[in-house]
Amino acid sequence: GPPATALGFNPPSPDVMTQKPRPSDEPIMTNWMLCRYLVTGLYVGFATVGSFVGHYLSQGVTFRQLSSWGKCNETWNPPDGVTCESLFQGAGRELPQTLSLTVLVLMELFKALSAVSVDSSIFTVGPNQNPWLVAGVALPFALHLAVVYSAELGFPGLAKSFGLAPLSLHDWETALKWAAPILIVEEILKFFGRVTNHHKAKKR
């Protein structure tokens, strides 16, 4: 909520006065814009699920075992020293759930910081151009941290109610490895957006 509201205070595009007027019949949701949403959405889904799956793969669980993770039976052979239930149920699922949620939260906040301009690079029009956005991103991130580390704040039941667990420094590094590439995806799409707009302007 706060980041989306803060985006309403974005500064105008640096080259807004040099752009030719758009056709009055041009839809708000263009094919290119729809394509952008699909591409970023695909990466968000891939990274969110990938961080969850990656955690289990690092524990020695195979793809085949993950495909039937809800069926702990006699034919299921978990890694030595653990049981199927301890991996996929209760406390065993809290860490990968927290990791996956954190990746999703980080990507959405990164996307918000990148959205100060629709087509201009974040290095040209950065988040500092909209202080409200920086505050709007800091608030939900602080709330996320408060829930994840609620036990350390004296409210252990809060994180448990969401099925979350505290993250270590290594976990944060993993989350950033999955989440940060969304900025690269956005920069590539913005580049093609600038090229597309340039060609459209030439045709008018």
Accessible surface in RSA format (square Angstrom, percent):
REM  Atomic radii and reference values for relative SASA: ProtOr
REM  Chains: A
REM  Algorithm: Lee & Richards
REM  Probe-radius: 1.40
REM  Slices: 20
REM RES _ NUM      All-atoms   Total-Side   Main-Chain    Non-polar    All polar
REM                ABS   REL    ABS   REL    ABS   REL    ABS   REL    ABS   REL
RES GLY A   1    77.29  95.3   0.00   N/A  77.29  95.3  37.43 102.7  39.86  89.3
RES PRO A   2    53.90  39.3  44.11  40.2   9.79  35.6  51.77  42.7   2.14  13.3
RES PRO A   3    16.49  12.0  16.49  15.0   0.00   0.0  16.49  13.6   0.00   0.0
RES ALA A   4    71.42  65.7  54.65  84.3  16.77  38.1  56.58  79.7  14.84  39.3
RES THR A   5    96.77  68.8  83.55  84.7  13.23  31.5  66.85  89.8  29.93  45.2
RES ALA A   6     6.39   5.9   4.57   7.1   1.81   4.1   6.11   8.6   0.28   0.7
RES LEU A   7    50.71  28.2  42.39  30.3   8.32  20.9  42.74  30.0   7.98  21.5
RES GLY A   8    70.42  86.8   0.00   N/A  70.42  86.8  37.38 102.6  33.04  74.0
RES PHE A   9   121.58  60.8 100.66  62.4  20.91  54.4 106.77  64.7  14.81  42.4
RES ASN A  10    43.67  30.1  22.33  21.6  21.35  51.4  11.56  27.8  32.12  31.0
RES PRO A  11    40.75  29.7  25.50  23.2  15.25  55.4  31.56  26.1   9.19  57.1
RES PRO A  12   106.20  77.4  86.01  78.4  20.19  73.4  97.91  80.8   8.29  51.5
RES SER A  13    37.69  31.8  26.14  34.9  11.55  26.6  24.39  51.9  13.29  18.6
RES PRO A  14    91.33  66.6  48.06  43.8  43.27 157.3  60.53  50.0  30.79 191.4
RES ASP A  15    68.43  47.9  65.53  65.2   2.90   6.9  29.84  70.2  38.59  38.5
RES VAL A  16    69.02  45.4  61.14  55.4   7.87  19.0  61.14  53.1   7.87  21.4
RES MET A  17   173.74  90.0 145.09  96.0  28.65  68.2 121.14 103.0  52.60  69.7
RES THR A  18   113.34  80.6  80.93  82.0  32.42  77.3  79.23 106.4  34.11  51.6
RES GLN A  19   101.19  56.6  78.18  57.1  23.01  54.8  32.12  68.4  69.07  52.4
RES LYS A  20   101.11  49.3  92.25  56.6   8.86  21.1  65.01  58.5  36.10  38.5
RES PRO A  21   120.38  87.7 100.61  91.7  19.77  71.9 112.62  93.0   7.77  48.3
RES ARG A  22   181.91  76.4 159.06  81.1  22.85  54.4  37.60  51.4 144.31  87.5
RES PRO A  23    63.97  46.6  46.64  42.5  17.33  63.0  58.46  48.3   5.51  34.2
RES SER A  24   125.88 106.4  80.54 107.5  45.34 104.5  57.59 122.6  68.29  95.7
RES ASP A  25   123.84  86.7  94.44  94.0  29.39  69.5  48.37 113.8  75.46  75.3
RES GLU A  26    51.83  29.8  28.46  21.5  23.37  55.6  15.54  30.1  36.29  29.6
RES PRO A  27    83.56  60.9  69.92  63.7  13.64  49.6  80.86  66.8   2.70  16.8
RES ILE A  28   173.94  99.0 152.34 113.5  21.61  52.1 159.65 115.0  14.29  38.8
RES MET A  29    97.03  50.2  81.86  54.2  15.17  36.1  82.10  69.8  14.93  19.8
RES THR A  30    23.38  16.6  21.27  21.6   2.11   5.0  18.78  25.2   4.61   7.0
RES ASN A  31   134.13  92.5 124.14 120.0   9.98  24.0  33.80  81.3 100.33  97.0
RES TRP A  32    60.55  24.3  53.50  25.9   7.05  16.6  57.29  30.5   3.26   5.3
RES MET A  33    47.19  24.4  47.19  31.2   0.00   0.0  40.65  34.6   6.55   8.7
RES LEU A  34    87.32  48.6  87.32  62.5   0.00   0.0  87.32  61.3   0.00   0.0
RES CYS A  35    51.85  39.2  49.68  55.4   2.17   5.1  14.82  37.6  37.02  39.9
RES ARG A  36    19.19   8.1  19.02   9.7   0.17   0.4   3.14   4.3  16.05   9.7
RES TYR A  37   122.67  57.3 115.36  65.6   7.31  19.0  78.09  58.7  44.58  55.0
RES LEU A  38   107.47  59.9 104.21  74.6   3.26   8.2 106.73  75.0   0.73   2.0
RES VAL A  39    57.71  38.0  55.71  50.4   2.00   4.8  56.18  48.8   1.53   4.2
RES THR A  40     6.28   4.5   6.28   6.4   0.00   0.0   3.61   4.9   2.66   4.0
RES GLY A  41    37.00  45.6   0.00   N/A  37.00  45.6  27.88  76.5   9.12  20.4
RES LEU A  42   134.52  74.9 126.13  90.2   8.39  21.1 129.12  90.7   5.41  14.5
RES TYR A  43    38.94  18.2  34.79  19.8   4.15  10.8  34.19  25.7   4.76   5.9
RES VAL A  44    16.85  11.1  16.85  15.3   0.00   0.0  16.85  14.6   0.00   0.0
RES GLY A  45    33.90  41.8   0.00   N/A  33.90  41.8  33.06  90.7   0.84   1.9
RES PHE A  46   124.48  62.3 113.71  70.4  10.77  28.0 121.84  73.9   2.64   7.6
RES ALA A  47     0.00   0.0   0.00   0.0   0.00   0.0   0.00   0.0   0.00   0.0
RES THR A  48    26.29  18.7  26.29  26.7   0.00   0.0  26.06  35.0   0.24   0.4
RES VAL A  49    91.23  60.0  88.93  80.5   2.30   5.5  91.23  79.3   0.00   0.0
RES GLY A  50    11.36  14.0   0.00   N/A  11.36  14.0  10.01  27.5   1.36   3.0
RES SER A  51     0.75   0.6   0.00   0.0   0.75   1.7   0.05   0.1   0.70   1.0
RES PHE A  52    36.87  18.4  36.87  22.8   0.00   0.0  36.87  22.4   0.00   0.0
RES VAL A  53    33.39  22.0  33.39  30.2   0.00   0.0  33.39  29.0   0.00   0.0
RES GLY A  54    24.01  29.6   0.00   N/A  24.01  29.6  18.17  49.9   5.84  13.1
RES HIS A  55    30.68  16.8  23.48  16.3   7.20  18.4  11.30  11.6  19.38  22.6
RES TYR A  56     0.49   0.2   0.49   0.3   0.00   0.0   0.49   0.4   0.00   0.0
RES LEU A  57    66.28  36.9  49.39  35.3  16.89  42.5  49.58  34.8  16.70  44.9
RES SER A  58    86.71  73.3  44.59  59.5  42.12  97.0  51.40 109.5  35.30  49.5
RES GLN A  59    85.40  47.8  68.99  50.4  16.40  39.1  10.75  22.9  74.64  56.6
RES GLY A  60    49.99  61.6   0.00   N/A  49.99  61.6  32.31  88.7  17.68  39.6
RES VAL A  61     3.85   2.5   0.00   0.0   3.85   9.3   0.01   0.0   3.84  10.4
RES THR A  62    69.03  49.1  64.78  65.7   4.24  10.1  66.09  88.8   2.93   4.4
RES PHE A  63   141.30  70.7 134.56  83.3   6.74  17.5 134.68  81.7   6.62  18.9
RES ARG A  64   203.42  85.4 194.68  99.2   8.74  20.8  72.98  99.7 130.44  79.1
RES GLN A  65    31.05  17.4  29.74  21.7   1.31   3.1  12.33  26.3  18.72  14.2
RES LEU A  66    22.88  12.7  15.44  11.0   7.44  18.7  15.58  10.9   7.31  19.7
RES SER A  67    94.78  80.1  51.28  68.4  43.50 100.2  50.99 108.6  43.79  61.4
RES SER A  68    38.65  32.7  34.73  46.4   3.91   9.0  28.06  59.8  10.59  14.8
RES TRP A  69    88.57  35.5  87.08  42.1   1.49   3.5  59.01  31.5  29.56  47.9
RES GLY A  70    66.17  81.6   0.00   N/A  66.17  81.6  34.84  95.6  31.34  70.2
RES LYS A  71   144.16  70.3 136.84  84.0   7.32  17.4  86.07  77.5  58.08  61.9
RES CYS A  72    37.84  28.6   6.12   6.8  31.72  74.6   6.91  17.5  30.94  33.4
RES ASN A  73    82.51  56.9  62.84  60.7  19.67  47.4  41.10  98.9  41.42  40.0
RES GLU A  74   175.00 100.5 143.30 108.4  31.70  75.5  67.20 130.0 107.80  88.0
RES THR A  75   115.72  82.3  92.42  93.7  23.29  55.5  83.25 111.8  32.46  49.1
RES TRP A  76    21.17   8.5   8.03   3.9  13.14  30.9  12.16   6.5   9.02  14.6
RES ASN A  77   110.91  76.5 102.18  98.7   8.73  21.0  30.01  72.2  80.90  78.2
RES PRO A  78    38.29  27.9  24.15  22.0  14.14  51.4  24.21  20.0  14.08  87.5
RES PRO A  79    37.48  27.3  22.87  20.8  14.61  53.1  35.44  29.3   2.04  12.6
RES ASP A  80   149.29 104.6 120.75 120.2  28.54  67.5  43.08 101.4 106.21 105.9
RES GLY A  81    85.91 105.9   0.00   N/A  85.91 105.9  43.68 119.9  42.23  94.6
RES VAL A  82    61.31  40.3  45.68  41.4  15.63  37.7  50.56  43.9  10.74  29.1
RES THR A  83    75.50  53.7  73.97  75.0   1.53   3.6  68.23  91.6   7.27  11.0
RES CYS A  84     8.34   6.3   6.64   7.4   1.70   4.0   6.64  16.8   1.70   1.8
RES GLU A  85    86.14  49.5  83.71  63.3   2.43   5.8  42.80  82.8  43.34  35.4
RES SER A  86    58.54  49.5  39.75  53.0  18.79  43.3  49.09 104.5   9.45  13.2
RES LEU A  87    19.13  10.7  18.77  13.4   0.36   0.9  19.13  13.4   0.00   0.0
RES PHE A  88     2.58   1.3   1.50   0.9   1.09   2.8   1.50   0.9   1.09   3.1
RES GLN A  89    91.06  50.9  85.03  62.1   6.03  14.4  31.07  66.1  59.99  45.5
RES GLY A  90    55.03  67.9   0.00   N/A  55.03  67.9  43.07 118.2  11.96  26.8
RES ALA A  91    73.75  67.8  54.44  84.0  19.31  43.9  54.69  77.0  19.06  50.5
RES GLY A  92    26.35  32.5   0.00   N/A  26.35  32.5  16.05  44.0  10.30  23.1
RES ARG A  93    83.89  35.2  83.89  42.8   0.00   0.0   3.27   4.5  80.62  48.9
RES GLU A  94    20.59  11.8  20.59  15.6   0.00   0.0   3.28   6.3  17.31  14.1
RES LEU A  95    52.73  29.4  52.63  37.7   0.10   0.2  52.63  37.0   0.10   0.3
RES PRO A  96     0.09   0.1   0.09   0.1   0.00   0.0   0.09   0.1   0.00   0.0
RES GLN A  97    55.42  31.0  50.05  36.6   5.36  12.8  22.41  47.7  33.01  25.0
RES THR A  98     0.00   0.0   0.00   0.0   0.00   0.0   0.00   0.0   0.00   0.0
RES LEU A  99     5.01   2.8   5.01   3.6   0.00   0.0   5.01   3.5   0.00   0.0
RES SER A 100    13.99  11.8  13.99  18.7   0.00   0.0   5.99  12.7   8.00  11.2
RES LEU A 101    66.57  37.1  62.54  44.7   4.03  10.1  65.98  46.3   0.59   1.6
RES THR A 102     0.15   0.1   0.15   0.1   0.00   0.0   0.15   0.2   0.00   0.0
RES VAL A 103     0.00   0.0   0.00   0.0   0.00   0.0   0.00   0.0   0.00   0.0
RES LEU A 104    61.26  34.1  61.26  43.8   0.00   0.0  61.26  43.0   0.00   0.0
RES VAL A 105    31.11  20.5  27.84  25.2   3.27   7.9  31.01  26.9   0.09   0.3
RES LEU A 106    11.91   6.6  11.91   8.5   0.00   0.0  11.91   8.4   0.00   0.0
RES MET A 107     0.00   0.0   0.00   0.0   0.00   0.0   0.00   0.0   0.00   0.0
RES GLU A 108    76.28  43.8  71.00  53.7   5.28  12.6  36.28  70.2  40.00  32.7
RES LEU A 109    14.36   8.0  14.36  10.3   0.00   0.0  14.36  10.1   0.00   0.0
RES PHE A 110    38.07  19.0  38.07  23.6   0.00   0.0  38.07  23.1   0.00   0.0
RES LYS A 111    50.11  24.4  47.21  29.0   2.91   6.9  22.53  20.3  27.58  29.4
RES ALA A 112     9.76   9.0   5.59   8.6   4.17   9.5   9.33  13.1   0.43   1.1
RES LEU A 113    38.52  21.5  38.38  27.5   0.14   0.4  38.38  27.0   0.14   0.4
RES SER A 114     2.28   1.9   1.31   1.8   0.97   2.2   0.82   1.8   1.46   2.0
RES ALA A 115    40.25  37.0  28.82  44.5  11.43  26.0  34.26  48.3   5.99  15.9
RES VAL A 116     4.54   3.0   0.20   0.2   4.35  10.5   0.20   0.2   4.35  11.8
RES SER A 117    10.49   8.9   4.40   5.9   6.09  14.0   7.51  16.0   2.98   4.2
RES VAL A 118    89.07  58.6  80.87  73.2   8.20  19.8  85.90  74.6   3.17   8.6
RES ASP A 119    30.92  21.7  29.40  29.3   1.52   3.6  13.10  30.8  17.82  17.8
RES SER A 120    16.31  13.8  14.46  19.3   1.85   4.3   2.94   6.3  13.37  18.7
RES SER A 121    17.39  14.7  16.11  21.5   1.28   2.9  13.75  29.3   3.64   5.1
RES ILE A 122    34.17  19.4  28.44  21.2   5.73  13.8  28.51  20.5   5.65  15.3
RES PHE A 123   181.51  90.8 144.66  89.6  36.85  95.9 149.84  90.8  31.68  90.7
RES THR A 124    93.36  66.4  65.81  66.7  27.55  65.7  45.41  61.0  47.96  72.5
RES VAL A 125     9.40   6.2   8.26   7.5   1.13   2.7   8.45   7.3   0.95   2.6
RES GLY A 126     8.95  11.0   0.00   N/A   8.95  11.0   5.55  15.2   3.39   7.6
RES PRO A 127    31.08  22.7  31.08  28.3   0.00   0.0  31.08  25.7   0.00   0.0
RES ASN A 128   112.27  77.4  90.60  87.6  21.67  52.2  42.62 102.6  69.65  67.3
RES GLN A 129    88.52  49.5  68.23  49.9  20.29  48.3   6.77  14.4  81.75  62.0
RES ASN A 130     1.37   0.9   0.66   0.6   0.71   1.7   0.71   1.7   0.66   0.6
RES PRO A 131    93.74  68.3  86.07  78.5   7.67  27.9  89.37  73.8   4.37  27.1
RES TRP A 132   162.03  65.0 158.90  76.9   3.13   7.4 135.70  72.4  26.33  42.7
RES LEU A 133     0.00   0.0   0.00   0.0   0.00   0.0   0.00   0.0   0.00   0.0
RES VAL A 134    70.46  46.4  69.28  62.7   1.19   2.9  69.44  60.3   1.02   2.8
RES ALA A 135    57.60  53.0  47.12  72.7  10.48  23.8  53.34  75.1   4.26  11.3
RES GLY A 136     7.20   8.9   0.00   N/A   7.20   8.9   6.95  19.1   0.25   0.6
RES VAL A 137    15.78  10.4  15.78  14.3   0.00   0.0  15.78  13.7   0.00   0.0
RES ALA A 138    54.84  50.4  46.72  72.1   8.13  18.5  52.70  74.2   2.14   5.7
RES LEU A 139    94.58  52.7  90.01  64.4   4.57  11.5  94.24  66.2   0.35   0.9
RES PRO A 140    29.81  21.7  25.68  23.4   4.13  15.0  26.13  21.6   3.68  22.8
RES PHE A 141    60.97  30.5  60.97  37.8   0.00   0.0  60.97  37.0   0.00   0.0
RES ALA A 142    53.80  49.5  47.25  72.9   6.55  14.9  49.36  69.5   4.44  11.7
RES LEU A 143   106.34  59.2 105.73  75.6   0.61   1.5 106.12  74.5   0.22   0.6
RES HIS A 144    16.83   9.2  10.77   7.5   6.07  15.5   9.52   9.8   7.31   8.5
RES LEU A 145    56.66  31.6  55.57  39.8   1.09   2.7  55.91  39.3   0.75   2.0
RES ALA A 146    36.48  33.5  32.07  49.5   4.41  10.0  35.58  50.1   0.90   2.4
RES VAL A 147    30.13  19.8  30.13  27.3   0.00   0.0  30.13  26.2   0.00   0.0
RES VAL A 148     0.46   0.3   0.00   0.0   0.46   1.1   0.00   0.0   0.46   1.3
RES TYR A 149    54.51  25.5  54.51  31.0   0.00   0.0  48.86  36.7   5.65   7.0
RES SER A 150     0.78   0.7   0.76   1.0   0.01   0.0   0.78   1.7   0.00   0.0
RES ALA A 151    49.00  45.1  32.72  50.5  16.28  37.0  32.97  46.4  16.03  42.5
RES GLU A 152   118.62  68.1  80.74  61.1  37.88  90.2  61.96 119.8  56.66  46.3
RES LEU A 153   110.39  61.5  86.17  61.6  24.22  60.9  91.89  64.5  18.49  49.8
RES GLY A 154    55.19  68.1   0.00   N/A  55.19  68.1  32.35  88.8  22.84  51.2
RES PHE A 155   133.79  66.9 129.74  80.4   4.05  10.5 133.79  81.1   0.00   0.0
RES PRO A 156    82.34  60.0  80.53  73.4   1.82   6.6  80.63  66.6   1.72  10.7
RES GLY A 157    47.23  58.2   0.00   N/A  47.23  58.2  38.51 105.7   8.72  19.5
RES LEU A 158    75.37  42.0  68.27  48.8   7.10  17.8  72.23  50.7   3.14   8.5
RES ALA A 159     5.49   5.0   5.49   8.5   0.00   0.0   5.49   7.7   0.00   0.0
RES LYS A 160   123.70  60.3 107.32  65.8  16.38  39.0  80.22  72.2  43.48  46.3
RES SER A 161    89.10  75.3  43.81  58.5  45.28 104.3  51.63 109.9  37.47  52.5
RES PHE A 162   123.38  61.7  98.89  61.3  24.50  63.7 105.37  63.9  18.01  51.6
RES GLY A 163    17.36  21.4   0.00   N/A  17.36  21.4  16.16  44.4   1.19   2.7
RES LEU A 164     8.95   5.0   6.89   4.9   2.06   5.2   6.89   4.8   2.06   5.5
RES ALA A 165    17.82  16.4  17.47  27.0   0.35   0.8  17.82  25.1   0.00   0.0
RES PRO A 166    62.92  45.9  50.91  46.4  12.01  43.7  50.96  42.1  11.97  74.4
RES LEU A 167    10.23   5.7   0.00   0.0  10.23  25.7   1.17   0.8   9.06  24.4
RES SER A 168    59.15  50.0  47.11  62.9  12.05  27.8  51.43 109.5   7.73  10.8
RES LEU A 169   138.67  77.2 128.16  91.7  10.51  26.4 130.35  91.5   8.32  22.4
RES HIS A 170   124.28  67.9 120.71  83.9   3.57   9.1  84.61  87.2  39.67  46.2
RES ASP A 171    18.82  13.2  18.82  18.7   0.00   0.0   0.00   0.0  18.82  18.8
RES TRP A 172    39.43  15.8  39.43  19.1   0.00   0.0  35.01  18.7   4.42   7.2
RES GLU A 173    82.01  47.1  79.01  59.8   3.00   7.1  27.60  53.4  54.41  44.4
RES THR A 174    33.18  23.6  32.95  33.4   0.23   0.6  24.19  32.5   9.00  13.6
RES ALA A 175     0.00   0.0   0.00   0.0   0.00   0.0   0.00   0.0   0.00   0.0
RES LEU A 176    79.67  44.4  78.96  56.5   0.71   1.8  79.23  55.6   0.43   1.2
RES LYS A 177   155.19  75.7 134.48  82.5  20.71  49.3  91.51  82.4  63.69  67.8
RES TRP A 178    63.06  25.3  62.03  30.0   1.03   2.4  51.67  27.5  11.39  18.5
RES ALA A 179     0.00   0.0   0.00   0.0   0.00   0.0   0.00   0.0   0.00   0.0
RES ALA A 180    40.38  37.1  38.16  58.9   2.22   5.1  38.44  54.1   1.94   5.1
RES PRO A 181    39.16  28.5  38.85  35.4   0.31   1.1  39.05  32.2   0.12   0.7
RES ILE A 182     0.01   0.0   0.01   0.0   0.00   0.0   0.01   0.0   0.00   0.0
RES LEU A 183    49.91  27.8  49.32  35.3   0.58   1.5  49.51  34.8   0.40   1.1
RES ILE A 184   110.37  62.8 108.47  80.8   1.90   4.6 110.31  79.4   0.06   0.2
RES VAL A 185    28.91  19.0  27.71  25.1   1.20   2.9  28.82  25.0   0.08   0.2
RES GLU A 186    17.29   9.9  17.29  13.1   0.00   0.0   1.15   2.2  16.14  13.2
RES GLU A 187    37.73  21.7  34.37  26.0   3.35   8.0  26.37  51.0  11.35   9.3
RES ILE A 188    91.05  51.8  87.89  65.5   3.16   7.6  91.02  65.5   0.04   0.1
RES LEU A 189    13.46   7.5  13.46   9.6   0.00   0.0  13.46   9.5   0.00   0.0
RES LYS A 190     2.14   1.0   2.14   1.3   0.00   0.0   2.00   1.8   0.14   0.1
RES PHE A 191   104.97  52.5 104.97  65.0   0.00   0.0 104.97  63.6   0.00   0.0
RES PHE A 192   103.48  51.8 103.16  63.9   0.32   0.8 103.16  62.5   0.32   0.9
RES GLY A 193     0.24   0.3   0.00   N/A   0.24   0.3   0.24   0.7   0.00   0.0
RES ARG A 194    93.87  39.4  86.50  44.1   7.37  17.6  50.81  69.4  43.07  26.1
RES VAL A 195    55.96  36.8  52.82  47.8   3.14   7.6  55.91  48.6   0.05   0.1
RES THR A 196    39.97  28.4  36.45  37.0   3.51   8.4  23.61  31.7  16.35  24.7
RES ASN A 197    66.06  45.6  60.81  58.8   5.24  12.6  25.98  62.5  40.08  38.7
RES HIS A 198   100.66  55.0  94.86  65.9   5.80  14.8  67.86  69.9  32.81  38.2
RES HIS A 199    95.14  52.0  94.69  65.8   0.45   1.2  64.54  66.5  30.60  35.6
RES LYS A 200    73.10  35.7  70.88  43.5   2.22   5.3  53.27  47.9  19.83  21.1
RES ALA A 201    30.65  28.2  29.88  46.1   0.76   1.7  30.11  42.4   0.54   1.4
RES LYS A 202   145.58  71.0 113.18  69.4  32.40  77.1  72.17  65.0  73.41  78.2
RES LYS A 203   179.89  87.8 142.19  87.2  37.70  89.8  91.81  82.6  88.08  93.8
RES ARG A 204   103.84  43.6  52.86  26.9  50.98 121.4  65.97  90.2  37.87  23.0
END  Absolute sums over single chains surface
CHAIN  1 A    12449.2      10147.0       2302.2       8761.2       3688.0
END  Absolute sums over all chains
TOTAL         12449.2      10147.0       2302.2       8761.2       3688.0
